[in-house]
Amino acid sequence: MEDEKIVDLYWARSEDAILRTKEKYEKYLTVIADNILSSAQDSEECVSDTYLRAWNSMPENRPAVLSSYLGKITRHLAIDLYRRQSSEKRSGSKYALALDELEEVLGSGDVTWEETEGNRLTKCIQDFLEGRNKRNRQIFVSRYFYCDGIPEIAKAAGMKEVTVRSILFREREELKKYLEREGFAV
């Protein structure tokens, strides 16, 4: 079923909307949650909560790209759950590893996109990414937004893992230089 029709079902308050969403996006949403939480049970809970959050938000919102809308909801829910579960110490999840890599650029504080949304840092990171070539931007976003692992990114991009690591390293270095030029102390 097309996304527009699924959104219409939400707006019509048809419970079929959740069934159609689950059929089309459950695997995609589960991957996002798994990358952050590394727990099948927690990921399942997050995905279920995504359907509820989408149901509750649709009367006010009409997303143009349903997959991105749902992915963002899942990501926020998974990060919130991750923070609650590991407030004292980070574990070895893909989310924690991705954050550790970005700490080299953004500093050792708990700076994430959710906390900086709407401010100058977010705008600078978006501007930086818009200036990158498509391949590097996709690799960067896969790693630091979706928290995909290096092996998954390499496979999807048709590259060796060492090449992906090298691209990510260079992009982090470029991001650091860009942020410094924009007046951020990194």
C-alpha positions as CSV (number, residue, x, y, z in Angstrom):
1,M,0.0,0.0,0.0
2,E,1.3,3.5,-0.8
3,D,2.3,5.8,2.0
4,E,-0.2,8.4,1.2
5,K,-3.0,5.9,1.6
6,I,-1.6,4.7,4.9
7,V,-1.5,8.3,6.1
8,D,-5.1,8.7,5.0
9,L,-6.0,5.6,7.1
10,Y,-4.4,7.3,10.1
11,W,-6.3,10.5,9.4
12,A,-9.6,8.5,9.1
13,R,-8.7,6.9,12.5
14,S,-8.8,3.4,11.0
15,E,-7.0,0.8,13.0
16,D,-6.0,-0.7,9.6
17,A,-3.4,2.1,9.5
18,I,-1.3,0.3,12.1
19,L,-1.6,-3.0,10.4
20,R,-0.5,-1.6,7.0
21,T,2.3,0.3,8.7
22,K,3.5,-2.8,10.4
23,E,3.4,-4.8,7.2
24,K,5.4,-2.2,5.3
25,Y,7.8,-0.8,7.8
26,E,8.3,-3.3,10.7
27,K,11.7,-4.6,9.5
28,Y,13.0,-1.1,8.7
29,L,12.0,0.2,12.1
30,T,13.3,-2.9,13.9
31,V,16.8,-2.3,12.3
32,I,16.8,1.2,13.6
33,A,15.9,0.2,17.1
34,D,18.3,-2.8,17.1
35,N,21.2,-0.6,16.1
36,I,20.7,1.5,19.1
37,L,19.5,-1.0,21.7
38,S,21.1,-4.3,20.8
39,S,18.1,-6.1,22.3
40,A,15.4,-7.8,20.4
41,Q,12.9,-7.4,23.2
42,D,13.6,-3.7,23.7
43,S,13.5,-3.1,19.9
44,E,10.1,-4.8,19.6
45,E,8.8,-2.6,22.4
46,C,10.2,0.5,20.7
47,V,8.6,-0.4,17.3
48,S,5.3,-1.0,19.0
49,D,5.5,2.4,20.7
50,T,6.3,3.9,17.3
51,Y,2.9,2.7,16.0
52,L,1.2,4.3,19.0
53,R,3.1,7.5,18.7
54,A,2.3,7.7,15.0
55,W,-1.4,7.1,15.8
56,N,-1.5,9.8,18.3
57,S,0.5,12.3,16.2
58,M,-1.2,11.9,12.8
59,P,-4.3,14.1,13.4
60,E,-1.9,17.1,13.8
61,N,0.8,15.9,11.3
62,R,0.6,14.7,7.7
63,P,4.1,13.4,7.0
64,A,5.3,13.8,3.4
65,V,7.7,10.8,3.7
66,L,6.2,8.2,6.1
67,S,9.3,6.1,6.3
68,S,11.4,9.0,7.5
69,Y,8.7,10.1,9.9
70,L,8.4,6.6,11.5
71,G,12.2,6.2,11.5
72,K,12.6,9.4,13.4
73,I,10.0,8.4,16.0
74,T,11.6,5.0,16.4
75,R,15.1,6.5,16.7
76,H,13.9,9.0,19.4
77,L,12.2,6.3,21.4
78,A,15.2,3.9,21.2
79,I,17.6,6.6,22.2
80,D,15.4,7.6,25.2
81,L,15.2,3.9,26.2
82,Y,18.9,3.5,25.8
83,R,19.6,6.5,28.0
84,R,17.3,5.2,30.7
85,Q,18.9,1.8,30.7
86,S,22.5,2.9,30.6
87,S,22.6,6.3,32.4
88,E,25.7,5.4,34.4
89,K,27.9,3.7,31.7
90,R,27.7,3.1,28.0
91,S,27.7,-0.5,26.7
92,G,29.0,-1.8,23.4
93,S,25.9,-1.0,21.4
94,K,26.2,0.4,17.9
95,Y,24.7,3.6,19.2
96,A,27.4,4.0,21.9
97,L,30.2,3.2,19.4
98,A,28.8,5.8,17.0
99,L,28.6,8.4,19.7
100,D,32.1,7.6,20.9
101,E,33.4,8.3,17.3
102,L,31.5,11.7,17.2
103,E,32.8,12.7,20.6
104,E,36.2,13.3,19.0
105,V,34.5,16.1,17.0
106,L,31.8,17.3,19.3
107,G,33.5,17.0,22.7
108,S,33.0,14.6,25.5
109,G,29.7,16.0,26.7
110,D,26.5,14.0,26.0
111,V,25.8,16.1,22.8
112,T,23.3,14.4,20.5
113,W,21.2,15.8,17.7
114,E,18.1,15.6,19.8
115,E,19.5,17.9,22.4
116,T,20.8,20.4,19.9
117,E,17.9,20.3,17.5
118,G,16.8,23.8,16.5
119,N,20.1,25.5,17.4
120,R,23.1,26.6,15.5
121,L,25.0,23.3,15.9
122,T,22.3,21.3,14.2
123,K,22.2,23.9,11.4
124,C,25.9,23.7,11.0
125,I,25.9,19.9,10.8
126,Q,23.1,20.0,8.3
127,D,25.0,22.6,6.2
128,F,28.1,20.5,6.4
129,L,26.3,17.4,5.2
130,E,24.6,19.2,2.3
131,G,28.1,20.1,1.1
132,R,29.3,16.5,1.0
133,N,29.1,14.2,-1.9
134,K,26.1,11.8,-1.9
135,R,28.1,8.7,-1.1
136,N,29.9,10.2,1.8
137,R,26.8,11.8,3.1
138,Q,24.9,8.5,3.0
139,I,27.7,6.7,4.8
140,F,27.9,9.5,7.5
141,V,24.1,9.5,8.0
142,S,23.9,5.7,8.1
143,R,26.5,5.6,10.8
144,Y,25.6,8.6,12.9
145,F,21.9,8.9,12.4
146,Y,20.7,5.3,11.9
147,C,23.7,3.9,13.9
148,D,24.4,1.2,11.3
149,G,27.4,-0.9,11.9
150,I,30.5,-0.6,9.7
151,P,29.9,-4.1,8.1
152,E,26.3,-3.2,7.2
153,I,27.3,0.1,5.7
154,A,30.2,-1.5,3.7
155,K,27.9,-4.1,2.3
156,A,25.2,-1.6,1.4
157,A,27.8,0.7,-0.3
158,G,29.6,-2.2,-2.0
159,M,32.9,-1.3,-0.3
160,K,35.4,-2.8,2.0
161,E,35.0,-2.1,5.7
162,V,38.4,-0.4,5.8
163,T,37.2,2.0,3.1
164,V,34.1,2.9,5.1
165,R,36.2,3.5,8.2
166,S,38.5,5.7,6.2
167,I,35.6,7.7,4.8
168,L,34.1,8.2,8.2
169,F,37.4,9.2,9.7
170,R,38.0,11.8,7.0
171,E,34.4,13.1,7.3
172,R,34.7,13.5,11.1
173,E,38.0,15.4,10.5
174,E,36.3,17.6,7.9
175,L,33.3,18.2,10.3
176,K,35.7,19.2,13.1
177,K,37.4,21.7,10.8
178,Y,34.0,23.0,9.6
179,L,32.7,23.5,13.1
180,E,35.9,25.3,14.2
181,R,35.5,27.7,11.2
182,E,31.9,28.3,12.4
183,G,33.1,29.3,15.8
184,F,32.6,26.1,17.8
185,A,35.3,25.0,20.2
186,V,35.8,21.4,19.5
